[in-house]
Amino acid sequence: MLKRPSNEEASAWLGITPTLKTDTLYDVAVIGSGPAGLATAVYAASEGLSVLVVDGEVLGGQAGASARIENYLGFPTGISGLALTGRALNQAQKFGAEVAIPLVATRLECGDGGHAADDTVALTLSDQGSVRARAVVVASGARYKRPPIANLKSFEGDSVHYWASPVEARLCTSEEIVLVGAGNSAGQAVVFLAPHVKRLTMIVRGAGLEASMSRYLIDRIRALENVDIQVRSEIVELHGGRAGGLESATVRNRDSGATSSLPARHVFMFIGAEPNTAWLNGCVALDEHGYILTGLAPAAAQASAPLPLQTSLPRVFAIGDVRSGSTKRVASAVGEGAAVVAQIHSILGAATTTA
């Protein structure tokens, strides 16, 4: 009997997470199974490299939780994030990539002074020791931000959600709900959830949606009759009923300070994310916001310029949302996942030539 197991513990006992061979030297270890990491796995494996993909949460990252992506090239009617990343996973496995989800990468080993000890990089994985790879691609993305609401945690998993899937849509049928956020992910969630609910109220910290949301989403939201938008506002407190579920939220106007009570059975948080880089153990250079800087390390002893996606640690690359200066779009993440494979080949090829 497992009591309150983590996702990783439950998956191991159920046989979902494979047991890795720690004596195997992989060509490429990819940390993260979002669009960027999966693109790397597909292109690297299809070109004959041995690939390991590790993710501590679920397949697809933040993109995998999107109800419908409508601005991705080639899908004019849209595609859900789960369907898109699920197809990418099938492609990667078809070409021979090994995928371990959920399995957490807890530490990047960089030796003394921030330099790899040899021509490989070691990764520590919780419950399964460590593995070594000739190159590591960090595509660990970002974690969902949580607003400073004192009793927020007590409603998580029941009434507070950080993604909008068909499961949440069924939970919210004919209910009054609140959605916090003003980015494209928030807009996609509003368009998806609105047909299922009685009323949806958007809480926006800024003055409007134009600065952070695509025009096509703004137009769709404004055409929805059961959607209200409260700008320059924020949730400061959540209130539950006797049964333990959420009943209302206290909303404060950021200009006047006035508060009001808003009926809410469910709250969806789409307020952005922060980079998932704590596990990197200080091995690579980060910007002031914690995102990974790239284009810093020399490509090889003979190279005159660094590789665009390489970090300050040779043989370690960063792509997707975790990379400083990245474009937060699925298409961009996929493009970086493909581009990094060519840069990895230049590293591995240089090592082979030197040897």
LINHU-V443949 format. One record per backbone hydrogen bond with DSSP energy under -1.0 kcal/mol. CO is the residue of the C=O (numbers start at 1). NH is the residue of the N-H. Records with the same first field share a line. If there is no record, write none. Layout:
# LINHU-V443949
CO=NH  NH
This chain:
# LINHU-V443949
6=10
7=11
8=12
9=13
10=14
11=16
21=24
26=134
28=52
29=137
30=54
31=139
33=60
34=38
35=39
36=40
37=41
38=42
39=43
40=44
41=45
42=46
44=49
45=48
50=28
51=98
52=30
53=100
54=32
55=103
58=61
60=64
63=66
66=81
69=79
72=75
75=78
79=69
80=84
81=85
82=86
83=87
84=88
85=89
86=90
87=91
88=92
89=93
90=94
91=95
92=97
93=96
98=53
100=55
104=126
107=124
121=133
122=109
123=131
124=106  107
125=128
129=125
131=123
132=26
133=121
135=29
136=317
137=31
138=319
141=276
143=274
147=149
149=152
152=155
155=158  159  160
159=267
160=157
161=269
165=169
166=170
167=171
168=172
172=175
175=198  199
176=265
177=201
178=268
179=203
180=270
183=187
184=188
185=189
186=190
187=191
188=192
189=193
190=194
193=196
196=174
199=177
200=228
201=179
202=230
203=181
204=233
206=232
209=212  213
214=218
215=219
216=220
217=221
218=222
221=224
224=227
226=200
228=202
230=204
232=254
234=252
237=250
239=247  248
241=244
245=241
247=264
248=239
249=262
250=236  237
251=260
252=234
253=257
258=253
260=251
262=249
266=178
267=161
268=180
272=145
274=143
275=277
277=280
278=281
279=108
280=283
285=293
287=290
291=287
292=324
300=303
307=310
309=318
310=295  296
313=316
315=136
316=311
317=138
320=323
322=292
323=326
327=329
329=333
330=334
331=335
332=336
333=337
334=338
335=339
336=340
339=343
340=344
341=345
342=346
343=347
344=348
345=349
346=350
347=351
348=352
349=353
350=354
351=355
